[in-house]
Amino acid sequence: MTSPASSEDDFQTAQPPAIAKVAGGVALGAGALAVLVLAQTVTGFWVRSDFKIGLVVLAALGVADAVFGLALMRARAWAAIASAAGCAALFLGASIWLFVSLRSGLVSLFALGAPPLAFVAAVLAAIGVAPCRRASAARARLAAQGLDMGT
């Protein structure tokens, strides 16, 4: 049986750390920005069909990163790992799209902002993996004692 002091420590550790909240918010923003790149480009410009496929893939990565970001805000360890990987993929995809669009003469503020935001989100999510693992482990210990925090 665990002592009350360790249960109190687990309550504190189980709370989502600030890095998880910030990283999740930035990942959510990066995902939303990727979807806005698709919306702005398709509604405002004529795009070849093969480039539209790339835009749809970029938007799908954005939606996935937004979902991962929401889970990361709740300090889920799996979400921190998935968000770091997803935002890194979004950074690569958004950078490629930015290069292709600028080369074609298309200047989009959303497309200019997506790569740096995705990069920052990937870095913050990677930093948040360890704190999220500690929070998940503390929640598991509390759940084993019959205490569900509902987070």
N, C-alpha and C positions, 0 to 999 in steps of 0.2 A: 504494500500500500504506500502511496506517496504522501508526503507531508503536506500540510496546508500551504506552507511557503512555496513548495514547488508547484502546486496547483495555481497559486497566485501568479507565479512567474510565467506559467503556461498561459494564463489569461492575457497577460501583457504581451507575450511573444506571439500569441495567436492573432492579435490585431494586425490588420494590414499595415505594413511599414510605409513610410512616406515615399520611399523610392518606388514601391509597387504602384502607389496611386499616381505618381507623376509619370512613371514609365507607361502605365496603362492609358493614361490620358493622352500622352504624346502618340502612342501607337494607334489609339482610336482616331486622333486627328490626322495622322498620316494615312490611315485607311480611308477616311472620309475625303481627304484631299485627292487620293488616287481615283476615287469614284467621280469627283468633280472634274478631274482631267478628262475623263471619258465624256461626261455630260457636256462640258464646254466645247470640246473638240467636235463631237458629233453634231451638236446643235448649231455650231457657228461656222463650221468649215466643211468643205467637201474632202472626204478621206477615201482613199482606195480601199477596196474590200480586204486586201491582205493586211493593211495597217489597222483596219477595224478589229481584226482578230487579236492583234497585239494589244489594242486598247481594252478589249473585253477581258483578256488575261490580266492586264494591269488592274482593272476594276475588280476582278475576282480576288486578286491578291489583296486589294484594299478592303474588301468586305471581310475576308478572313482575318486580316490584321485588326480590323475594328472589333470583331468578335473576340479575338485573343486579348485585345486591349481591355475590353470590359471584364474578362475573367482575370486578367492580371491586376486590375484595380482591387480585386478581392483576394489578392495574394495567393493565387493558385500556382504551384511550382510548375506544373505542366504548361500553364499559360505563359510563364516567363520564358521558358525554353522555346515554345512555339512562336511566341511574339518576337524573340530575338532572331530566330531563323526566318520567319515570315517577313519581318521588316528588312532584313538583309536582302531577301529576294526582291522585295518591293523597291529597295534602293537600287538594285541592279536593273530591274525592269524600268523604273522611272528614269534612270540615267540614260538607258538606251533609247527610250521614247523621247526624252529631251533632245538627245543628239539628233535623232531622225527628224523630229519636228523642226528644230532650228535649222537643220540642213535644208529642209523643204521650204523654209521661209515662214513657218508658223511660230509665232511667239505667244506663249500662254503663261500668264502669271501663275496659274495653278501648277502647270508643268515645271516651271522654274522652282517652285517651292517644294514639290513632292520629294525629290531626291535628298535634299538636306534634312528635311523633317523625318524621312524614313531612316536615314543614317543615325540621327540622334535617338530615335525610338529604338533602333536595334542595339545601340550602345547602352542606353538606360535599361532596357529589358535584360541584357546580359549582366549588367551590374546587379539587377534585382533578383537574379536566380537564387543566390544563397539566402538572402533574407526571406524569400518566398518559401524556400524549402524548410527553413526554421519555423515559419508560421504554419505551414502544412503539417509538420511533425508535431508541433504543439497542439494543433487542433485534433490530430489523431490521438494524442495522449489524453486529451480532455474527453474525446468521444469514447475512448476505452473506459473512462471512469463514469460514463453515462451523462456527460455534460456536452450537449450540442449547442454551439454558439450561434448557429444559424447564419454563419457567414460563408 
